[in-house]
Amino acid sequence: MGQWKEISYTQHLRELLAEYVQNTMPANSDSSAPCSVSDARKIVQNTANILNEFIVKLEEIDRMS
């Protein structure tokens, strides 16, 4: 699993995480506003996207083993 420490993989995952955080912020900046259905759907979709990308990277590592 030493390959996991390669910069290309960890850097890619860090960039994905930063993009996730930016894209998952609620539409309403008021912190006391309730979460809308659209906000909840966005969280679910963005979580699925980042997990899928993570799986792709794990599969790449498995193929290299």
Secondary structure, DSSP 8 states (H G I E B T S, - for coil): -GGGG-HHHHHHHHHHHHHHHHHHS-S---TTS---HHHHHHHHHHHHHHHHHHHHHHHHHHHH-
